Amino acid sequence: MHRFFVQKFFLASTAARRDNHTDPLNMQVIDLDPILLSNLKGKTAVVTGAAGGIGAEIVRLFSKHGVNVVLADLEYGRLVAEGIIALLTEQSKALFVPANTLDWTQMKHRFKESIGTFSRLDIVVTNAGLMESKPTLDIETLDDNGELHEATEASKAINVNVKGL
Ligand SMILES: NC(=O)c1ccc[n+]([C@@H]2O[C@H](COP(=O)([O-])OP(=O)(O)OC[C@H]3O[C@@H](n4cnc5c(N)ncnc54)[C@H](O)[C@@H]3O)[C@@H](O)[C@H]2O)c1
């Protein structure tokens, strides 16, 4: 049922995209279905990567529509996440939890904590991710000894973006 709800949310976003327009910075502006947004009230959502750009925007949008939001991000994002919460109108309905999406045990605990705090969990937005600064298949870079360099950054991006919850 939860999965259906998330899917419904994205289907509506896609439908709204048909009537989209651009702002002066040439960014795409998406008008979300107001009926769908009004149905969010009272639900609880976990947003991973919530201390960053898109995740933080999702938090603000959900909170504005009465959703209890759990901001899950790496510990180093705590101050930023707390700053995001401080600017929400419904601060008591938002919670930061330090969480690394690659750590299954930690994530299970965080989900239990979220349900314990808000008595329910309806939506999970698996937004946490990394953009690699080097080409993903950078397999020809040599290290100081002239040996092929392991593409560690690409591996990390693949782990977080594909395997992370
Ligand atoms: N911004 C874009 O143009 C764009 C384009 C395509 C895809 N995306 C994807 O959308 C998502 C959000 O993008 P953004 O631009 O807001 O990114 P961002 O870098 O601003 O935020 C990502 C957040 O994820 C967190 N994060 C990273 N690894 C994590 C982990 N292991 N556990 C928990 N949190 C972790 C970071 O701390 C950060 O707060 C990402 O998955 C990104 O790959 C973004």
The ligand as a Tripos MOL2 file, in Angstrom:
@<TRIPOS>MOLECULE
LIG
   44    48     1     0     0
SMALL
NO_CHARGES

@<TRIPOS>ATOM
      1 N1         20.7940   17.7420   -8.6960 N.am      1 LIG1
      2 C1         20.7310   17.1400   -9.8920 C.2       1 LIG1
      3 O1         20.8160   17.7720  -10.9580 O.2       1 LIG1
      4 C2         20.4990   15.6440   -9.9630 C.ar      1 LIG1
      5 C3         20.4090   15.0360  -11.2130 C.ar      1 LIG1
      6 C4         20.1820   13.6470  -11.2890 C.ar      1 LIG1
      7 C5         20.0510   12.9050  -10.1300 C.ar      1 LIG1
      8 N2         20.1640   13.5310   -8.9390 N.ar      1 LIG1
      9 C6         20.0100   12.6980   -7.7490 C.3       1 LIG1
     10 O2         19.0260   13.2760   -6.8990 O.3       1 LIG1
     11 C7         19.4070   13.0660   -5.5400 C.3       1 LIG1
     12 C8         19.5100   14.4000   -4.7890 C.3       1 LIG1
     13 O3         20.3820   15.2560   -5.4980 O.3       1 LIG1
     14 P1         20.8960   16.6380   -4.8740 P.3       1 LIG1
     15 O4         21.3870   17.4480   -5.9950 O.co2     1 LIG1
     16 O5         19.8730   17.1930   -3.9630 O.co2     1 LIG1
     17 O6         22.1540   16.1080   -4.0470 O.3       1 LIG1
     18 P2         22.9160   16.7730   -2.8060 P.3       1 LIG1
     19 O7         24.3430   16.3810   -2.9300 O.co2     1 LIG1
     20 O8         22.5800   18.2140   -2.6700 O.co2     1 LIG1
     21 O9         22.2640   16.0070   -1.5750 O.3       1 LIG1
     22 C9         22.4430   14.6270   -1.4050 C.3       1 LIG1
     23 C10        22.3300   14.3210    0.0840 C.3       1 LIG1
     24 O10        22.5190   12.9230    0.2450 O.3       1 LIG1
     25 C11        23.3090   12.7360    1.4050 C.3       1 LIG1
     26 N3         23.9800   11.4470    1.3350 N.ar      1 LIG1
     27 C12        24.9830   11.0710    0.5070 C.ar      1 LIG1
     28 N4         25.3480    9.8220    0.7740 N.ar      1 LIG1
     29 C13        24.5590    9.3840    1.7930 C.ar      1 LIG1
     30 C14        24.4750    8.1770    2.5190 C.ar      1 LIG1
     31 N5         25.2740    7.1400    2.2580 N.pl3     1 LIG1
     32 N6         23.5430    8.0990    3.5180 N.ar      1 LIG1
     33 C15        22.7360    9.1330    3.7990 C.ar      1 LIG1
     34 N7         22.7700   10.3140    3.1500 N.ar      1 LIG1
     35 C16        23.6830   10.4270    2.1650 C.ar      1 LIG1
     36 C17        24.2920   13.8910    1.4180 C.3       1 LIG1
     37 O11        24.8260   14.1030    2.7160 O.3       1 LIG1
     38 C18        23.4100   15.0350    0.9380 C.3       1 LIG1
     39 O12        22.7970   15.7280    1.9980 O.3       1 LIG1
     40 C19        20.7420   12.3190   -5.5670 C.3       1 LIG1
     41 O13        20.4680   10.9500   -5.4420 O.3       1 LIG1
     42 C20        21.2960   12.6560   -6.9280 C.3       1 LIG1
     43 O14        22.1970   11.6630   -7.3970 O.3       1 LIG1
     44 C21        20.3820   14.8750   -8.8300 C.ar      1 LIG1
@<TRIPOS>BOND
     1     1     2 1
     2     2     3 2
     3     2     4 1
     4     4     5 ar
     5     4    44 ar
     6     5     6 ar
     7     6     7 ar
     8     7     8 ar
     9     8     9 1
    10     8    44 ar
    11     9    10 1
    12     9    42 1
    13    10    11 1
    14    11    12 1
    15    11    40 1
    16    12    13 1
    17    13    14 1
    18    14    15 2
    19    14    16 1
    20    14    17 1
    21    17    18 1
    22    18    19 2
    23    18    20 1
    24    18    21 1
    25    21    22 1
    26    22    23 1
    27    23    24 1
    28    23    38 1
    29    24    25 1
    30    25    26 1
    31    25    36 1
    32    26    27 ar
    33    26    35 ar
    34    27    28 ar
    35    28    29 ar
    36    29    30 ar
    37    29    35 ar
    38    30    31 1
    39    30    32 ar
    40    32    33 ar
    41    33    34 ar
    42    34    35 ar
    43    36    37 1
    44    36    38 1
    45    38    39 1
    46    40    41 1
    47    40    42 1
    48    42    43 1
@<TRIPOS>SUBSTRUCTURE
     1 LIG1         1 GROUP 0 **** ****
